[in-house]
């Protein structure tokens, strides 16, 4: 599993899954392989900093803790 900040407002979560099953019987032998990838990009409501961000994965649950950035947002200039 990989988690990364694409920019201060976008978080990418990606993972790869592999599996294999094997079944033997007197009449047949079966082997099945499964592969798959998953990629999601989540747009965040506020800018975050990468330095104080944490993630953990336990018992199938992914927890991501992000710290808001203290940098002021860019101000807009009116066009006359």
Buried (B, 14 or more C-beta within 10 A) or exposed (E): EEBEBEEBBEBEBEBEEEEEEEEEEEEEEEEEEEEEEEEEEEEBEEBBBEEEBEBEEEEEEEEBEBEEBEEEEEEEEEEE
